[in-house]
Amino acid sequence: MSFKQPDLRERQLAAAKAKKAALEQFQAKIADPALAQRLTARAAHAVERQAIKQTREAEKAERKAREAERVRQAEREAALAAERAAAEKAEREREQEAERKAARDARYAARKARSKRR
């Protein structure tokens, strides 16, 4: 006495048949040997990708370590250069001071010599 053409029971049977057909289709796909072969190939490919990724990461870490060593070496060289420059500057200042002292002493000696001549 419903306005719907297929009654409840017919709709339930149709749904059950559809579920059963979908389940059979799924089981047929799972049983397919080509699927197993594709899954095996996919797993093998995933292992290869992982190995390549690990190799790349190891190379990246190695490059990073080499770059860090280069930076440390450059810092050491810069520190040595700065130290050498400071030592050379100090040496130049000592030489200039000695030259100024010698000039001052010469002027003093000349003044003394002039005053003794008088």
Protein Blocks (a to p, Z undefined) as FASTA:
>chain_A
ZZbfbdfklmmmmmmmmmmmmmmmmmmmmmpmklmmmmmmmmmmmmmmmmmmmmmmmmmm
mmmmmmmmmmmmmmmmmmmmmmmmmmmmmmmmmmmmmmmmmmmmmmmmmmmmmmmmZZ
